[in-house]
Each structure stands twice: as C-alpha cells, then as structure tokens.
C-alpha cells in the first residue's frame, strides 16, 4: 500500500469529471458513474449561466419571429 493510498478513505470514489477521489457526490442509476459534489455544483452554476444567456437570445428570437409573422403572413 502506498502512503497516499492510506490517506484516502475506503469509501472514496473517483469522480468521472475531475478524476479526484471524493466521498460526497452522486452515482447514476446503474451505479457505475460517480460525479463529486464539487463538480455537481460547478455544473449547476454553468447551466444557470448558460440559461441566462439563452433566455436573452430566446427573447430576441421571439421578437424577430413576431415581427416576421406580422410582415409576412
């Protein structure tokens, strides 16, 4: 057993995103994919930022669609 292996608790699992051994996180339904809590939080923040950008773009598309509908029935 290597010294660094002894420092990692037996219940630690390797995150498929960051490749670090973590004890907190989620597994998929089959139990073969683990994403740590830190990567889950990063993903939620990324999705929130992406949603805010796409909402603005979506609003622009809707106004263009409404204008086109009025000018080209």
PETAJO-V867654 format. One record per residue. N is the residue number from 1. RES is the residue in three letters. SS is DSSP state (h for helix, s for strand, l for the rest). PSI is psi in whole degrees, -180 to 180 (NA if undefined). D_LAST is the distance of its C-alpha to the last C-alpha in Angstrom with 1 decimal. Layout:
N_RES_SS_PSI_D_LAST + N_RES_SS_PSI_D_LAST
//
This chain:
1_UNK_l_131_74.3 + 2_UNK_l_158_73.1 + 3_UNK_h_-43_73.4 + 4_UNK_h_-27_69.6 + 5_UNK_h_-34_69.1 + 6_UNK_h_-25_71.5 + 7_UNK_h_-16_69.3 + 8_UNK_l_124_66.2 + 9_UNK_l_152_66.4 + 10_UNK_l_-29_66.5 + 11_UNK_l_-2_63.3 + 12_UNK_l_143_61.3 + 13_UNK_s_150_58.5 + 14_UNK_s_126_56.8 + 15_UNK_l_135_53.2 + 16_UNK_l_-15_51.0 + 17_UNK_l_-59_49.1 + 18_UNK_l_-10_51.9 + 19_UNK_l_21_54.7 + 20_UNK_l_152_57.0 + 21_UNK_s_122_59.1 + 22_UNK_s_158_58.0 + 23_UNK_l_-18_58.9 + 24_UNK_l_135_55.8 + 25_UNK_s_-162_52.4 + 26_UNK_s_147_50.6 + 27_UNK_s_154_50.9 + 28_UNK_l_177_48.3 + 29_UNK_l_-36_48.8 + 30_UNK_l_-18_51.0 + 31_UNK_l_7_53.0 + 32_UNK_l_-7_53.0 + 33_UNK_l_127_50.6 + 34_UNK_s_130_51.7 + 35_UNK_s_125_49.7 + 36_UNK_s_162_51.8 + 37_UNK_h_-35_50.9 + 38_UNK_h_-43_50.6 + 39_UNK_h_-35_48.0 + 40_UNK_h_-44_46.1 + 41_UNK_h_-41_46.0 + 42_UNK_h_-42_44.9 + 43_UNK_h_-42_42.0 + 44_UNK_h_-42_40.9 + 45_UNK_h_-42_40.9 + 46_UNK_h_-45_39.0 + 47_UNK_h_-40_36.3 + 48_UNK_h_-43_36.0 + 49_UNK_h_-45_35.6 + 50_UNK_h_-43_33.0 + 51_UNK_h_-38_31.1 + 52_UNK_h_-34_31.2 + 53_UNK_h_-45_29.8 + 54_UNK_h_-30_27.0 + 55_UNK_h_-44_26.0 + 56_UNK_h_-43_25.6 + 57_UNK_h_-39_23.5 + 58_UNK_h_-40_21.4 + 59_UNK_h_-38_20.7 + 60_UNK_h_-42_19.6 + 61_UNK_h_-41_17.3 + 62_UNK_h_-42_15.7 + 63_UNK_h_-36_15.2 + 64_UNK_h_-42_13.6 + 65_UNK_h_-45_11.3 + 66_UNK_h_-40_10.4 + 67_UNK_h_-45_10.1 + 68_UNK_h_-38_7.9 + 69_UNK_h_-37_5.4 + 70_UNK_h_-36_5.9 + 71_UNK_h_-22_6.2 + 72_UNK_l_75_3.8 + 73_UNK_l_NA_0.0
//
